[in-house]
Amino acid sequence: MDKFSQFASEVDFSKTSFQIALVSIAFNPTFWNIAARVEYKTHLLTKLALGKPKLGCYLLAIIIFSIGLLRDFLYEKALSEQPVSTLLLTPYAKALGALSFGFGNILVLSSMYKLGITGTYLGDYFGILMDDRVTDFPFNVTNNPMYNGSFLCFLGTALWYGKPAGIFASAFVHVMYSIALKFEEPFTAKIYALRDAKKE
């Protein structure tokens, strides 16, 4: 049996906890994209926040952060019920897991620091726009440090615990974020293009 076949055989898709974790992984970017579009078109969250866009953005930030914590909890719970692979029970896999998790967190936290709360949590959909595009670290390493960092954290956790199911879930995270970016990036570019057109 080759390594890929062995990995695939060691993922227990029948576990309810794993299925729930995958649903949560798919739900989160879907939710915040829909919520942001609804806000942009109707200003619903701003209205709920007494007409204050910044407060509305903070409300969305709390929701996104909370469902992110829930997703991470569900992921770790799912991994605890999944088989460990002998292929991943090596010091090298553990070291790679630690490096992946550590660098992923650096990307996530540094991008949050550079963007602030409104820049991180879709403030542009509330009309809270940044003056200039951030181009220094971590954005000089990757265009999407938040998403790529999150993927690396998922992968690092999977490698650390030696769980093939975690590697599968990490790949699913990457796919879901890639889909989300196909909606987010053009729409965000449109928002800034409209802002720039008004300046002319």
N, C-alpha and C positions, 0 to 999 in steps of 0.2 A: 504494500500500500504506500503510495507516494505521500509526501507531507501535506499537500493540499487536501487530499482525500481523508487523511487522518484528522486534520483540523475540522473539516466539514462534519465528520462523523462524531466529533466531540462537542458539537453545538446542539443542545437539547431545545429545539424549537417548540416542543410540546409544553414546556413550562409556562404557566400563566404569568408568572412574574416577569419572564423575558418578553412575552408578548406585550404586556402592559408597558414595560420600559421602552420598547420600540414605538408603541403608540405615542408615548410621551415625547420621545425624540422627534417624531413627525409633527406632533401637535404644536410644539412651542414656536418654531419659526413660522408655521402657518398662522397661528394666532396673532403674533405680533405684526405680521404683514397685513393681515385683514384689519386689525385694530388701527394700525397707522393709516391705512387707506380710508377707513371710515372717519377717522379724525380729520384727515385732510379735506374730505368732501363735505362733512357735516359739522365739524368742530364739536362733536358729541362730548369728548372728554373735557374739552375746554369749558363747555357749558356746565358740565357736572362739577367742574372746579371753579364755579362762580365767575366764569368768563376770563379766567387767568390762564393763558397758554402754558406758562412755566409750571404752574401748579398741576395742570392737566398732564404735562409731560412727566412730572414727578410721580403722579398717580400711575401712569403707564409703567414707569420704571419700577415701582414697587411690585406691580403685578408680574412683570417680566422676570424680575429678580426672584420672586417667590416661586413661580412655576419652574424656574431654572433650578432652584434648590430641590424642589419636589422631583424633577426629572433626575437629578444627580442621585437622590436617595433611592429612587426606583431602579436606577441603573446598578448601583452597588448592591441593592437587595437581590436583583436578578443574578448578578455575578456570583453571589454567595451560594446560589442554588445550581450553578453550572459546573460541569466537570473541569478539572485541571488537566492540562496537557503535559505529558512528559517532555515534549519538544520545547516547552517554554520554561521548564524547571532548570534553568541554567543561570549562572551569575551574569552572563552577558545579557540575557533577556531582562533580568531584574535591573541591571544597570541602564539598559536602553529605556526601560519603563520609567525609571527615576529621572533620566535626562529629558525624556519626552514630556513627562508631567511638569517638571521644573521649567523647561523652556516655554511650554504652553501657558503656564501661569504668568511668566514674564510678559509674553505677548498680550495676554488678556488684561493684566493689571496696568501695564504701561500704556496701552491704548485707551483704557478708561481714564487714566491720569491726563493724557494729552487731550482727550475729547471732552472731558467733564461729563456730568450726568446727562445734560440735554443733548450733547453730541453723541453720546453712547446710546441713549435710549430714544432715538428717532425724533429728536427735537425739531428737525427740519420739516416734519409733517405738521408741526404745530406753528410753523412760521418762525421758529427760532433758528436762524441760519448762522453759520460760522463765517467770519470775514474772509478767511483764506483756507485752502486745503492744507491739511497737516501732511508734511512730507518727511519729517525726521523720524527717528526710531519710535515705534516699531514699523512705521509705514514705509520706511526705506528698505525694509526687509520683505514685507508682504503687503499687498493692497488691503487685505482683510485680516488683520492680526487677531481680532476678536473671534472670528469664526475658525481660523486656522489654529489659534491657541486652544480653543475649546476642543477641537478635534484631537489635538495632541494630548490634552488632559485625559480624554476618554481612552485614547490608545495607550497612554502611559499606565493608567490604572489596569487595563487589560493585561499588559505585559508583566506588570508587577505581580499580579495574582496568578499569572499563567493561565488565563481563561480565553480559549478560542472564541467563545461567544462574545466576549468583550471586543475582540478584534473585528468580528462581524458587525457588532453594534457601532463601533467606531467608523467603519466604512459607511454604514447607513447614516451616521451623523454627517459625514462629509458630503454624501449625496444630497441630503436634505438641505444643507447649507448652500450647496451649489445651485439647487433649484431656487432657494430663497433669493440668492443674489441676482438671478435672472429677472426677478421682479423688482428687487430693491434698487439696483444700480441705475437702470434706465429712468426709473421714476424719480430718484434723488437728483439725477442729472437734469431732468426736466424742471424740477423745483428751482434749482440754482440758475438754470437758463432763463426762466421766467423772471427771477430776481434781477439778473444782469440786464435783461431786456428793458426792464422798468427804469434802470439807472441811466440808460442811453437817452 
